[in-house]
Amino acid sequence: MPFNWAHIHLLINHFPIILTLLGLAAAILALVTRRRTVWLYAVATLTLSGLSVVPVDLTGDAAADIMKDKWYVVKDSIRAHDDMAGNTEWVVLIMGVASAYAWWRLVRRGADGTLPAWLRAVVVGSALIGAGLASYTAYLGGNIVYGSPRLATPPSGAVPQ
């Protein structure tokens, strides 16, 4: 089987999910500890998550074209995943931009710099929403194959013996 866009999508789709979850955990820790270095880690991680969501979306569109003709895939599962992925992409991009701005403010202000309360709220709030959407989008993506009811009774000749 040749290497294709579906393979690439499966290789890179975990980056926005993991980076958003790690960035959210770090942002919550930064709220509690009020340490600038933890904020720097949190916003850098969330910025990288925002950057990583674009290639995941691009490869996902190409992967959908490949997967839609597989006997075991229910096309509605691809549509549900793709619709949610579009929403997730926008939220994670906005989160990434807000985090990049927060990162810039922290670096520009030097060792004494802190983030204003409104920016901390935007970063944590967008990371919470982004983590939830990314997790649900991943769940729907997993259902494309693993949740397919067609795998319970494959057609004769579809699975090599």
Secondary structure as the mmCIF struct_conf table of DSSP 4:
data_model
#
loop_
_struct_conf.conf_type_id
_struct_conf.id
_struct_conf.beg_label_comp_id
_struct_conf.beg_label_asym_id
_struct_conf.beg_label_seq_id
_struct_conf.end_label_comp_id
_struct_conf.end_label_asym_id
_struct_conf.end_label_seq_id
HELX_RH_AL_P HELX_RH_AL_P1 TRP A 5 ILE A 12
TURN_TY1_P TURN_TY1_P1 ASN A 13 ASN A 13
HELX_RH_AL_P HELX_RH_AL_P2 HIS A 14 THR A 33
HELX_RH_AL_P HELX_RH_AL_P3 ARG A 36 MET A 67
TURN_TY1_P TURN_TY1_P2 LYS A 68 ASP A 69
TURN_TY1_P TURN_TY1_P3 TRP A 71 TYR A 72
HELX_RH_AL_P HELX_RH_AL_P4 LYS A 75 ARG A 108
TURN_TY1_P TURN_TY1_P4 ARG A 109 ARG A 109
HELX_RH_3T_P HELX_RH_3T_P1 GLY A 110 ASP A 112
HELX_RH_AL_P HELX_RH_AL_P5 ALA A 117 VAL A 145
TURN_TY1_P TURN_TY1_P5 TYR A 146 GLY A 147
HELX_RH_3T_P HELX_RH_3T_P2 PRO A 149 ALA A 152
BEND BEND1 THR A 153 THR A 153
HELX_LH_PP_P HELX_LH_PP_P1 PRO A 154 PRO A 155
TURN_TY1_P TURN_TY1_P6 SER A 156 GLY A 157
BEND BEND2 ALA A 158 VAL A 159
#
